[in-house]
Amino acid sequence: QVKVVESGGGSVQPGGSLSLSCTVSGSIFRFLTMGWYRQAPGAPGEQRELVTTILTNGSTTYKDFVRGRFTISRDNDKDTMYLRMNNLEPEDTTIYYCSSVPGSAALWGQGTQVTVSS
């Protein structure tokens, strides 16, 4: 059974940094295009938006609102993906999730809260 665990969230002041980790059990991680999602601010229900993507070969894409501030990476030997978030803004406050791209119902973890506030 595949299990996804996100960690590393917390509270920081504007301009601060946080690093998130996502571990995927089940020996499938290295075959997946992965992404970090976040619960869309102000969106109804639990709508999630894709923030950044990393392919199996390490190629990355970013949404404009995080490009230059966030860095996604992966270590296939550790079945782990990372997100380094710099220069955080209050608008980045929400729950962050990792999953495959496109998202799979079997690959959502519990998420990790990021709060940016002075």
Summary of the structure (lengths in Angstrom):
residues: 118
radius of gyration: 13.4
end to end distance: 40.8
largest distance: 40.8
contacts: 345
relative contact order: 0.32
helix: 10%
strand: 46%
